[in-house]
Amino acid sequence: MLTAQDFVYRKEYKHSLDTLHEDIPSSLRSSDVAVLKYMVEGIAFRYAQELDESEKRFANAASLAGAFQPKLLSEVLNNQGALNIDRGDYSSAEAILRQALSLSRQYPNQVQEADALGNLGLVATKQGHFDEAIDWNQAALNLSRSLGLKANIGIIFGNMGWSYFQLGDSQNALTLYKQAADESESRKLLAYQAYWLTGVANSYYAQHNYEAAEAILTQALRIARGLDEKTSLIECLNDLTAVALETGRIELAMQYNKEATDMERDGLDQSGVLDSQLVRARIQASERNFPEAETLYQGIISNKKAQTTLKWESQARLAKVYDDEGKASLAEREYIQAISTIEAARNALNREEFRLTFLSSSIEFYEDYVDFLVAHGRSGDALRVAELSRARTLAEGLSSTDEAVRLTAVAVRPQQVAQWVGQTLLFYWIGQKQSHLWVITPTKTAYFKMPKASEIEPLVKAYRSALRDLHDAGDAGSDAGKKLYATLVEPAKKLIPQGARVILLPDPSLSALNFETLIVPDPQPHFWIEDVTLTTASSLTLLASSAGRPATKEKSLLLVGNTETVEPFDPLPQAADEMKRVERYFPDSKREVLEGKQATPSAYLNSNPERFAYLHFVTHGTASVTRPLESAVILSREGDSYKLYARDIVKHPLTAQLVTISACEGAGKTAYSGEGLIGLSWAFLRAGAHNVIGALWEVNDSAAPQLMDSFYGELNRGQDTAAALRTAKLSLLHSKDAQSVFKKPYYWAPFQLYAGS
């Protein structure tokens, strides 16, 4: 029995069945050995894809356990539930696994409890309930760690990675898949290692890093070819087919797909049949065999066992087939169906942090729809579809009624929004095949085609790096800034007069770029801030909701900062100076100051921040890459706590006219499709602040007091927020001291103004 179990553990099912070929002696037919024999055989047949034989063995095991060995029944049911997952009978699987969970607690068996929790997570993933799946898996992980179940931990990491991947969070998925693969390798579980390596590759694929994806898949394929079970092998082949298609190697894609489908036809594995069908449909479409591609896609769409992600991808790809056939109306119907399927899946998510990332897993299909509409001369409709994907989580969080939540791009008229705010709007969409710019004025909307992401994004990265050392617009390192201006702004130049007020609605891939620093070549090189006043917004929908709201005349201030030093954060010598400069613009009776040891997270949360028109933070900030809602304002320590987290900020509603985060990376580091940068600025907007000033990179402790003093001085003289911030920046840029280091954009440009609702 132990030998057979070890073979099963390693997915060497043939050896396991050979080991158990003898009948049970009559004296043991009601013993635990009989139950285990039937159960291990059931597992082996399951791995061999002989599901009917597996079901018979599990039924025998369950019958014996129920009658004679009730303490083993939870383990049998755990395996029976896993079989039902393989069959695609998720409702039965969930019912059986909940029974297994209950029995594992009735006859205490924490190992089986951990297995039941993990299996319930797998069922939830298969059903498309990814947030629920993560909760189940987290509970399984906590219990497995407490019990030292190292074998479980690797599997749970992998399953959690799968859920995060489906939620569009490829970065967290990549980390978890790597941990799962490393854990499997360390325990010499080659089948699991190969399977989780395909997850690593899929994460790279989602990030358009096809070279890295192919390298990992080649490694996984080498391992998988030496195994009995074929699930990992077919997964590798399907994923390599997709990489070959993306990189234009159709013949190679055909070879991989043929090998996978031949094995499936021979009955060696059925777990990846629909995935193989999807990539086969893509091959047929690329070969312009449209009728066959249609049949294959429609087969997936109509298959009740197909996961939601496969359905929306098939709907969107079928739309492209129809378009290639000249059937525009059918193509649009399928695009609308795909978007509806995606929206239904997103709306089913209960946790905000998962809705934030979700569109990253499906944004390419919005992109295809946008490209389709533009290609058919419908750029206005394309703008509405692009808007549909923007700032969804932010808008939903700020809406007080279901009716408001459903305010979408369909109800927003772009030119009317431009009229309401009295500014020119620049709406950017950066795509993998082509990019788009809509310039929206109170009188017209103009459309401009732009280069694809692979041409724009490297320039953004290069210029952000160059800004640290750039002294003025004529420096040698300014080339990327000039190219970005020529690409992103020059096409719209005639619609943006000198001195114009401009609201940017950037694509997430542009959200870490300060457009004020772009370099205008004529009449002599200068930064674009010298020509225009810029504000950044998340969506047309939120701009529409803010239009007509009068600026507050309230002069109340909540000032937080100059905290006690907390390791590993360095002291901020100029924090006290900045605090004094800011507070003097507000009357004593209208300001509250939390400083030194009084500036704690609980002090902020208990200060009723909704009372204040202005909030200002002078301290350190952190931006989390993998969990943006864990970004935090660093305050004074109270007990073990010194962080005011973004996830706590959003729970305390604000009415502030302005929140200023004079802290490093207040805008965040991670940009998600649809939502843009997620961090402290987003959190304060989500809490209800009408405007937020946050930093795109490190804030210099010496430059900030001067800039903020000038900024609040301009506000005090009656300038609006955008104009006041621009004037403050120009005061540093145009300093009469020719040697002043603060003339460099690195010192004045990190602060960016974000408009809320």
N, C-alpha and C positions, 0 to 999 in steps of 0.2 A: 504493500500500500504506500509506504513512504517513498519508495523508488518511483512508483507511478505518479505520485503527487509531484515529485521533483521534476519529472519529465513534462508534466502539464504546466508547471510553473514556468518552464522554459519554452513552452509552446511546441514541444516535440511530441505531438499527439500520437504519432504512429508507435513510438517506443512505449508510450504510456499504455495504449491499448494492448500491445503485445505482452506487456508485463502482467496485465490483468486478465489474460485469456482464460485462466482456470475458473471453474465454478466455485461458489462459496460452499464450504462444508456445511452440512445440515445443522451442525451444532452452533453455527454462527449466523444463521439466516435471519435472526431477529436482533442481532448485535449491532454495535456501532460500526464494526468492520463492514457489514453488508451495506449499511447506509452509505458509508464512504466509498465503497467500491462502485455502487451505482452512480454516485455523484461525480466521482472522478472520470468514469467512463462518459458520463453526460458532458462534462467539460471538454474531454478529448474529442468527442464527436462534434461538439459545437465548433471547436477550432478547425476541425476537418470539413466544416460546412455541411455535415450530414445532420441537418437540424431535426428531422423527424426521429432519427435514432437518438439524438440528444434528448429530445422531449420525452421519449419512452423511459430513458434511464432516470431522468429527473423525476418523472411521475412515480417510478418504483421507489426511488430514494425518499420522496415526500411521503408516500404511503407508509413505508416502514418507520420513518422518523416520527410521523404523527401517532402511530400505534405504539411504538416501543422506545423511541429515542427522542423525545420532544426537545431536548436540549440541542439537538443537531438540526432541528427543522429550520432555524433562521439561516443557517449556512446553505442548506439545500435551496431555500426560497431565494436567497441572494443570487445563486447561480441560475435558477429558473427565471428570475427577473431579467438577468443578463441575456439569456436566450431570447426572451420576448423582445428585448431591445433589438437584437439582431434581426428578428422577424419583422420589425417595424410596428409591432403591436404595443404602442407606448402606453395606452391607457391600462391594459392588463399588466404590463411591466410595472407601472407605478403602483397599482393596487397590491401586487405581490411583494414589491420591495417595501412598501409601508408596513405590510404584515411582518416581513422579516425584521424591520426596525423595531416594531413593537415586541416581537418575541425575543430579540436580542437584549431587550431591557427587562422583559419578564423573567427570562432565565439568563441572568447577567452574563453577557459575553461581549465585552467591549470591542474585541477584534471584529466580530460580525456586525456590531453596531457601526463601526467605522466603515466597513464595506458597504453596508446598506446606505449610509449617508452619501458615500461616493457614487454608488450606483444610481441613487435618486438624482444626484447632480448630472449624471450622464443622460438619464431620461429627460430631464429638463432641457439639457442642451439639444438633444434630438428633437424636442418639441418646439425649439426656438425660444424657450424661456431662459435666456442667457443670464439675466440678473439673478433669477431664482437658482440657476445652476451654480453660480459663484457662491451663493450663500450656503447651499448644501455642501459644496466642495470645501469651503472654508471650515465648516463644522467638522467635516471628515479629516481635514488636515490637522486641526487643533487636537482632535482625539488621537489620531495616528502618531503625532509627535509626542504626546504625553505617554503613549504606550511603547514608543520606540519602534514603530512598524515602518522600517525604512523602505520595504518593498512597496507599501501603500503610498508613501510620500511621493515617489517619482511619478506614479500613475496619476495622483491627484494634481501634481504640478502640471502634467500634460493636459489633463482634462480642463483645468482652469485656464491654461493657455488657449485651448480651443474656444472656450467661452469668450475670453477677452478678444480673440481674433474675430469671432463672429460679431462682436460689439464694435468692431472697427478700431480697436486699440492694439495695433500691431506691435507697438513697442513693448507693452507689458506682456503680450503674447510671446514675443521673441524671448524675453527673459525667462518666462516660465517654461517654455518648450526646451530651452537650453538646459535649465535645471533638471527637467525630466530626462532628457537624453543623457546628461552627465551621470545622473543617479543610476540609470539603467546600465550604462557602460561600466560603472564601478562595481555593479553587482553581476556583470556578465550576462545580462538579460538582453541578448542581441535583437530579439524580435521587437521588444519595446524600444530599444535604442533606435532601430531603423525607423519605427513608426513616428517617434517624437522628432527625429531629424527631419522628417517630411514637414512637421509643423514649423520647425525653424526655417526651412526653405520657403514655406508658404508666407511666413512673416516677411522675409526678404522680398518675395514676389510682390506682396501688397505694397511695399515701399519702392517698387519698380527697380529693385536691385537684382536684375535677372542673372547677372554673372555669379553673385554670391549664392543665389537660390540654386543654380545649376550645379555649382561645386558641392553644396551640401547634399543635393539629391543624388549626385554620382556616388558619394560616399555611402549614402543610405542604400542605394541600389546594390552596391557591392556586398553589403551585409545581408540584404534581403534575399539575394539569389542563393545564399547558402542555408536558408531556413526551410523547414517543412511547411509552415503556414504561408499563405500567399497574400494575405491582406496588406501587409506592408509593401510587398513587391508590387502589387497592382496600384497602390497609392503612389509609390515612387514613379511608376510608368505614367500614370495619369498626370501627375504634376510635371514631369519632364515633357510630356506632350504640350501642356499649357505654356511652358517656358519656350519650347521650340516654336510654337505659334506666335508668341509675342516677339520673338527675335527673327521671324520670317523664314524659318527652316521647315517648310511644309513636309518635305520627304522624310525628315527625321521624326517629325510629329506623327506621320503615318506609321512609321516603324514601331514607335513606342505604343501607339494606340492598338495596332494589330496584335502585338504581344499580349497586351492586357485583355483585349476582347477574346482572343483565342483561349486564354486560361478560363475566363468566365464562361465561355461556351462549353468548355470541357467540364464545368462544374467544380473547378478548383477553388473558386471564391465568388461570393455574390455580394460582398459588402460594398464594392465600389462600382456596381453596374451603372447606376445613374450618373456617376461622375465620368465614367468612360463614355457614356452616351452623350454627355454634354460636350466633351472635347472632340468626340467624333463629329458632332453637329458643327462645331466650329471649323473642323477640317473641311467638311463638305461645303460650308459657306465660303471659305477661302478659295475653294476650287470652283466656286460658282455653280455648284450642284444644288441649286436652291430648293427644288422639291424635296430632296432627301433631307436637307438641313431643316426645312419646315417640319417634316414628319418627326424627326428626332426631337426637336425643341417642343413640339406640341405634346409628344409623348411624356416628356418630363413634367410639363405644366399640368397635365391631366392626371398624373400619377399621385394617388393619395399618400403614398409613402415618401414622396420627395420632400426634402427639407425646404423651408421657406426661402433660404438663400439660393438654392438651386432654381426655385421657381421664378424669383424675380430676375435672376441672371438670364434664364431661358427666355423670359418675356422680353427683356431688353435686347437680347441678341436676335430673337425672332423679328423684332421691330427693324433691326438693321438689314436682315434678309429681305423683308418686305420692301424696304426703301431701295435696296439694290435692284429689286425687280421692278421698281417704278410704281409700287403700290403704296403711295404716300398715306392715304387714309387708313389703310390697315396698319402701316408702321406706327402712325400716331396712336392708334387704338392700343397697340401693344406697349408703347412707351407709357401711356397713361395707366395701363394695368400694372406695369412694373413699378411705377412710382407709388401706386395705391398699395401694392403688396409691401413695399418698403415702409410706407407710412404706417400701415397696420401693425407691422412688426415693431416699429419704433414706439408707437402709442401703447403697446402692451407692456413696455418696460416701466417698472415702478420707481426705479431709483434714478435721480437726476444725473448722477455721475456717469451712468451708463448711457443715458440719452445724449450726453455731451459727445461721446465718441462714435455713436452708432452710424452716422452718415458716412464716416470714413470708409466703412466697408462697402458702401454702395454708391459713393459719389460719382464713380465713373459712368454710371448709368444715367444720372442727372446730366452729366457732361455730354453723353451721347445724344440725349434728347435736345439739349441746348444747341449742339452742333447741327443736328437734323433741322431744327427750326430756322437757324441762320442760313443753312444751305438752301432752304426753300423760301428765302426772302422774307422771313417772319421774325426779324430781329426783336421787335417789340414783344412778341410772345415768348421768345427765348429769354428776354430779360425777366419776364414774369416767372418762368420756370427756375431761372437762376436765383431769383429772390426767394422762391419757395423753400430753398435749402438753407437760407441764411438765418442765423441767430435764433433758431427755433427754441432751444432750451431757455435762452434769455427771455424771449418774448413770453413764453408760457409761464415762467416764474413771476413775471411782472403783471400778468393778467389776473384779474380778480373774479372773472366769470368764465364759464365755458364758452360763451359767445365771444368774449374777447380773445380767448385762446385760439379760436378758429379764424381770427382775423389773419388772412394770408395775402400773398402777393396778388391773388385774384381781385381783392378789394382795393388794392393800392394803385393809384394813378401816378406814375413817376413825375410827370411835369407838374401835377398839382402839388406834390410834395416839395418840389423845387420852388414853387410859388410861395408855399406856406413858410418855408425857412428862408426864402430870399437869397438862395445861394446856388452855385453850380455844383452838381453832384457828379462824381466820377465813380462808376461802378465797374469793378474789375472781376473777370473770371479767367483764371489761368488753367489751361487744360493740357492734357498729355499730347493731343494731336494739334490743337490750335487754341488760341486764347482770344478773349473778347473784351472790348471796352465800350461802355455806354456813357456818353456825356449827356447829362440831363440838365437843361436850363428851364426857366419858367416858360419859355416859348417853344422849345423843340427838344427832341431826343435824337442824338446822332449816334450811329454805330460805327466802330472801327475794329477791323480784324487785326490781331496781334500775333507775335511769334508764340510757339508752344513753350511749355514749362521747361523743357530741357535747355532752352536758350536763355530764359529769363532767370530761373532760380540760381544758376551758378553766378550770375552777375550780382544778385542780391547778396549771396554769401560772400563774394569777394569784396563788395563795397562795405559791408558791415565790418569786415576784418580791417579794411584800409582806413576806416573812419578813426580808429584809435590814434593814428599818427598823422592824419591829414590836418594841415594847418589852415590852408585857405583853398579856394576853389581852383586856383591855378597850379596846385601842387602836382607833381608827377603821378601820385597815386590816385588821381581823380578820374582816371579813364572810365572805370566802372560806373561812377556817378554820372558821367556825361552820357554813357551808353544807356543807362537806365532812364535818364530824362528823355533821350531821343526815342526810346521804346515806349515808355509809359505815359509821357505827357505831351511830347511834341505833336502827335497826331491831333490832339484836342486843343492845341495852342490858340487857334483862331476863336474858339468859343470861351476862352478864359482871359478876359482883359486884365491889363496891369492893375494891381490893387484889388483883384477879385477875392471874394470869400468863397472857399471851396470846401466841400465835405467829401472826404474819401470813404468809399465803401470797398475796402481792399479784399481780394481773395486771401484766404488763410495763408497761402505761401508768400504773400507780401506783407503780412501783418507785423513782422519784426523789422520792417524797413521804415525809417522816418523819411517821408517824401520831402520834408523841408530841406534835407541835405542834398537832394539831387541837384546836379550842376547844370545851369542854363548857360549855353555857350556864348550867346550874344546879348548886348553888344560887346561885352567882355565876360569871361567866366565868373559866375556868381551863384550862390545858393538860392534855390527856388523860394525859400522863406522871404527873400527880399522882394519878391514880386506878389505874393499872395498870403492870405491868412487861412491856415488849414485846421480842420477838425476831422477826427476819425469817427465813423459811425459803424454800427453792426449791420443794419438792414434798413431798407426803405420803410418797412412796416413800423419799426420803432421810431424812425424819424417822423412818420405820419402821426403817431400817437403823441409825440412831443410838441407838434406844431401848434402854435397859438397859446402855449403855456407861458404866461408872463414871467419874467425874471423876478425872483424874490428881492425885496428891499430889506429883508431881515439881515441883521449884522451879528448874529450869534455864532460863536465859535467853540468847538471842542478841539483842544490842542493836546496831542499826546506825543511824548517823546523824551529825549535826553535821559534815557533809561540807565539803570545800573548795568554795568558790564556783565555779560553772560558769555561764558566760554561756548564755542570757540570764536565768538564775534569780537572784533577789535573795538576799542573805545572810539567814539565820534567826537573829537575835540571841539568841533564847531557846532554841535547840536544845540548847545545852550544859546549860542549867538543867534541861530536861526529861529529858535523858539521866541526869543525876545523881539526879534525883528517882526515876526508874524503877529504876535499878540498885541503889539501896540496899535494895530489898525482896527482893533475891536474894543469897545468900552468895557470897563471892568465888570459891569453888571450883566454883560452879554457874553461872557466867555468863561469857560471852565478849563482848567489846565491840569492834566495828569502828567506829572514829571517825577523823575527819579524813582524811588521805590514805590511811589503811588501809581506809576504807570504799568499796571498789570493787566493781563487779559480779562480777568473778572471785573476789574475796575471799569474798563471800557464797556463791557457787556451790561454792567449794572448802572451805567451813567445815563441811561435813556437817550442813546445817540440820536434817536428820531427827533429830538427837540431842537437840534442845531441845523442852521442853514449851511454852515461850513465845518468840515472836519479836516484836520491837518495832522499828519503823522511824520515825526522826525526821528527815524530810527533805522535799524537794519531791516531788510526784508529777504525772504527766501522764495525761490520759485521751484516747485517740484516738477520734474520732467515727466515722470511716470504717473504721478497722481496729482494733477494740478490743484485739486481742492485741498491738498495738504500744503499748498503755498501758505506762507505765514508772515505776519508782522512780528518782529522780535521785540518783546517788551521785557519788563523787569520780572525776575523770578518770584513765584509764589508757590512754595512747596516744590513739586517737580515740574511745574508748568511755567512756561515763559513765552509760549507762542499763541498768537491770535490767528487761528486758522481760517482760511477762506471758507471752509465748510461751516464754521460757526458764524462768520460774518453774514452769510446769506440768510441765516435764520433770524436775523434781527432787522426788521424793516426800517428803512431810512426815508426821509423826505428831503435830504440835503440838496442844496443847489450845487454844491461842489465838494468832492472829497479829493484831497491832495495827498498822495503817498510819496513823500520825499525820502524814498528808500530804494535800494538796489533792486532792479528787475521786478518792480511792482506790476508791470504789465503782464509778466509771465514768460515762460520759455516754450510752452507747448501750444501749437496751433492745431486745432481739429477742423476737419472739413465742415463747413457750415457755420461753425461758432467762432473761428479765429483764435487768437491767443486767450488761453484760460489761465487766470491767476488772480492776483489781488484786485486789479482794476475790474475784471469781469465780475468778481464777487461783490464789490461795492455797487456796481451797476445793477447786478441781480438783486441786491438788497433794496434798491429803489433810488439810489443817488442819480440826479439828473445829469451830472457831469463828473468825470473822474480824470485826474491827472496822475498818470503812472509812468514809470521809467522802463525803457526798453533794455537798458543795460545798467552797469554800475554807475551810481551817482557819486560824484566827487564831493566830499565833505566840505571843502573850501569854497567851491563854486555855488553850491546850493543856497547858502544864506543870501548871497548877493542877488541871485536870480529870483528867489522868493520875495525878497524885500521889494525889488522892482515890480514884480508881478502884483503883489497886494497893493502897492502904491498906485498902480494903474487902475486896479479895481476900485480903489478908493476915489479915484478921479472920475469914475463913471464909465470906464471902458468895460465891455463885456468880457467874458472869460477868455475866449479865443484871441481877441485882439490884445488883451492884457498880457497873455502868455507870449504872444509873438513879440510884443514890444520889449518884454523882459529879456527874451532871447537875443533880440537885436542889440540890446544894450551891452551884452557881453561880446557879441560878434563884432560890433562897431566901437569897441572900447578905444578911447584915445591913447591908451597905453599900447603902443605898437608891439611891445614885448610880452603883453599879457597872454598867458597860456590859455586863459578862458575864452579867447577868440576861436579856439578850435571847436569844431562841431561836437567832438567827443564830450565836451563839458556842458554845452547848452542844449544839445539835441536829444539826450535820452528821454526828456520829459515829453509825453504825448498826451493830447487832450482827446478824451473819448466822450462822445455824446450818448446819453442814455435816453430814457423815455420821457 
